[in-house]
Amino acid sequence: MSGPTSPLALDGRAIDGGLYQRIDQLAQHLPTPVQHAVAAFSAYGLALVAMLMLLAWRRARRADSATLARALAAPLVVVVAFAADTLLKSVLREPRPCQVLDAGRTLEACPAAGDWSLPSNHTVIVFAAAAALWQVDRRLGVLTLPVAIAMGASRVLVGVHYPHDVALGAAVGLAAGYGLGLLAGRAAPLVDRAREGRLRRWLTA
C-alpha cells in the first residue's frame, strides 16, 4: 500500500518502518490475553491519567497556592498540548504505518486515511500530564512517567504508530507539560483569592 505524504513530512517507512514491522510481528505472537490487555490499556489508559490528576488536586489542597494552581491547570495543560499536537499533525500529514506498510492484523483497527500519525496524540497527552503532575507532586509525577512510557509503547504494539511518532509525542508532551505547568504557577494570587471565597471548600483540605 502507499499513501499521500506532505512535502514537509518525513516518510516513516524510511525512518523506522522495519522496526515497526518487527514489533508488529512480535505483537501478533503475544498470547491472546496479553494482546487484549495491551489493546485495552492503549484505548482506555488515559482514564488512569485523569484519576492521577484528580488525586493531584486533592493533595494540592494542602499545599501552597502555586502548587494548587498547577494542579488545577493540569487538565488545561493537557488540552493545550493536545491542540498543539493536532496542529502539528495537520502540518506533517504523515500516514499511519498500518496504512502504508504490509502489516499483520493490528491489535487496534487502523484509523482511516487522513487521521495522521506524527506525533502520537495519546503519547503527547500522557507525557504532558506526567510533566505537569511532577511540578505538583514529585511522587505522582514519578508514578505517571511509567504509565506514559507504557502508553507510548502500546501505541506501537497495537499497530497504529511508528516508534518515532511516540518519540516525538513524548518530546512535545514533556515540553508542553513542563512549560505550561511553570506558567500555571503564576496564577497563585488568583488561587489565594479563590481560597477565601465560595470555592474555599474545593481549594482547601
DAGIGI-V495094 format. One record per pair of residues at least 4 apart in sequence whose ideal C-beta (glycine too) atoms are under 8 Angstrom apart, sorted by the first residue. I is the first residue (numbers start at 0). J is the second residue. Records with the same first field share a line. If there is no record, write none. Layout:
I=J / J
//
This chain:
0=98 / 99 / 100 / 101
1=99
2=94 / 98 / 99 / 112
3=92 / 94 / 112
4=8 / 10 / 92 / 93 / 94
5=90 / 91 / 92 / 93
7=90 / 91 / 92
8=91 / 92 / 93 / 117
9=13 / 14 / 91 / 93 / 117 / 163
10=14 / 93
11=15 / 16 / 19 / 93 / 94 / 96 / 99 / 116 / 117 / 161 / 163 / 164
12=16 / 96 / 99 / 100
14=161 / 163
15=19 / 161 / 162 / 163
16=20 / 96 / 100 / 161
17=21
18=22 / 161 / 162
19=23 / 96 / 100 / 102 / 155 / 161 / 162
20=24 / 100 / 101 / 102
21=25
22=26 / 155 / 156 / 162
23=27 / 102 / 103 / 105 / 158
24=28 / 103
25=29 / 156
26=34 / 37 / 103 / 105 / 106 / 156 / 157 / 158
27=103 / 104
29=33 / 34 / 37
30=34
31=35
32=36
33=37
34=38 / 106
35=39
36=40
37=41 / 106 / 153 / 156 / 157
38=42 / 106 / 107 / 153 / 157
39=43
40=44 / 149 / 150 / 153
41=106 / 107 / 121 / 150 / 153 / 154 / 156 / 157
42=107
44=48 / 121 / 125 / 146 / 149 / 150 / 153
45=49 / 121 / 124 / 125 / 150
46=50
47=51 / 146
48=52 / 77 / 124 / 125 / 128 / 143 / 146
49=53 / 74
50=54
51=55 / 128 / 132 / 139 / 142 / 143 / 146
52=56 / 70 / 73 / 74 / 77 / 128 / 132
53=57
54=58 / 139
55=59 / 70 / 73 / 132 / 135 / 136 / 139
56=60 / 67 / 70 / 71 / 73
58=62 / 70 / 135 / 136 / 139
59=66 / 67 / 69 / 70 / 71 / 135 / 136
60=67 / 201 / 202 / 203 / 204
61=204
62=66 / 67 / 70 / 135
63=67 / 187
64=68 / 187 / 188 / 190 / 191 / 194
65=69 / 184 / 185 / 187 / 190
66=70 / 134 / 135 / 136 / 184
67=71 / 187 / 190 / 202
68=72 / 183 / 184 / 185 / 186 / 187 / 189 / 190
69=73 / 131 / 134 / 135 / 180 / 183 / 184
70=135 / 136
71=183 / 190
72=76 / 131 / 179 / 180 / 183 / 186
73=77 / 128 / 131 / 132 / 135 / 180 / 183
74=78
75=79 / 179 / 183
76=80 / 127 / 128 / 131 / 175 / 176 / 179 / 180 / 183
77=81 / 124 / 127 / 128 / 131 / 176
78=82
79=83 / 175 / 179
80=84 / 123 / 124 / 127 / 171 / 172 / 175 / 176 / 179
81=85 / 120 / 123 / 124 / 127
82=86
83=87 / 123 / 171 / 175
84=88 / 118 / 120 / 123 / 124 / 168 / 171 / 172
85=89 / 120
86=90
87=91 / 117 / 118 / 171
88=92 / 93 / 115 / 116 / 117 / 118 / 120
89=115
91=115 / 117
92=115
93=115 / 116 / 117 / 164
94=98 / 99 / 112 / 115 / 116
95=99 / 109 / 110 / 114 / 115 / 116 / 159 / 160
96=100 / 102 / 116 / 158 / 159 / 160 / 161
97=102 / 105 / 109 / 110 / 158 / 159
98=109 / 110 / 112
102=158
103=158
105=109 / 157 / 158 / 159
106=156 / 157 / 158
107=157 / 158 / 159
109=158 / 159
110=114 / 159
116=159 / 160 / 161 / 164
117=161 / 163 / 164 / 167
118=122 / 123 / 164 / 165 / 167 / 168 / 171
119=123 / 151 / 154 / 160 / 164 / 165 / 167 / 168
120=124 / 168
121=125 / 150 / 151 / 154 / 168
122=126 / 147 / 150 / 151 / 154 / 160 / 164 / 165 / 168 / 169 / 172
123=127 / 168 / 169 / 171 / 172 / 175
124=128 / 172
125=129 / 143 / 146 / 147 / 150 / 151 / 172
126=130 / 147 / 151 / 168 / 169 / 171 / 172 / 173 / 176
127=131 / 171 / 172 / 173 / 175 / 176 / 179
128=132 / 143 / 147 / 172 / 176
129=133 / 140 / 143 / 144 / 146 / 147 / 172 / 173 / 176
130=134 / 140 / 172 / 173 / 174 / 175 / 176 / 177 / 180
131=135 / 176 / 177 / 179 / 180 / 183
132=136 / 139 / 140 / 143
133=137 / 139 / 140 / 141 / 143 / 144 / 177 / 180
134=140 / 177 / 180 / 181 / 184
135=139 / 140 / 180
136=140
137=141
138=142
139=143
140=144
142=146
143=147
144=148
145=149
146=150
147=151 / 169 / 172
148=152
149=153
150=154
151=155 / 165 / 168 / 169
152=156 / 165
153=157
154=159 / 160 / 164 / 165
155=160 / 161 / 162 / 164 / 165
160=164 / 165
161=165
162=166
163=167
164=168
165=169
166=170
167=171
168=172
169=173
170=174
171=175
172=176
173=177
174=178
175=179
176=180
177=181
178=182
179=183
180=184
186=190
187=191
188=192
189=193
190=194 / 202
191=195
192=196
193=198 / 199 / 202
194=198 / 199 / 202 / 203
195=199
198=202
199=203
//
